Amino acid sequence: MFEYKTKGVCARRIFVELDGNVVKSVKFEGGCNGNTKGISKLVEGMTVEEVVDRLTGIGCGFKATSCPDQLAKAVSMAYNNG
């Protein structure tokens, strides 16, 4: 299980489990409960490349980042450091 400390969002940490290059599970600590649970379920079974391509660059309100954008970073780091 890879642990990523978020930057600039309400969620504090993201835990990512991969099976090769496929997302096995995601769990957020903090953030908007329903949204983080929803995004976690949506990315399960996706490849790292799909997650990064779809979620990178999504902002939240006036912020340049968001929980989905941070998830893309977390998944990428988990894959590259795994």
Stockholm file with secondary structure:
# STOCKHOLM 1.0

chainA/1-82         MFEYKTKGVCARRIFVELDGNVVKSVKFEGGCNGNTKGISKLVEGMTVEEVVDRLTGIGCGFKATSCPDQLAKAVSMAYNNG
#=GR chainA/1-82 SS CEEEECSSSSEEEEEEEEETTEEEEEEEEESCHHHHHHHHHHHTTCBHHHHHHHHTTCCBTTBSCCHHHHHHHHHHHHHHHC
#=GC SS_cons        CEEEECSSSSEEEEEEEEETTEEEEEEEEESCHHHHHHHHHHHTTCBHHHHHHHHTTCCBTTBSCCHHHHHHHHHHHHHHHC
//
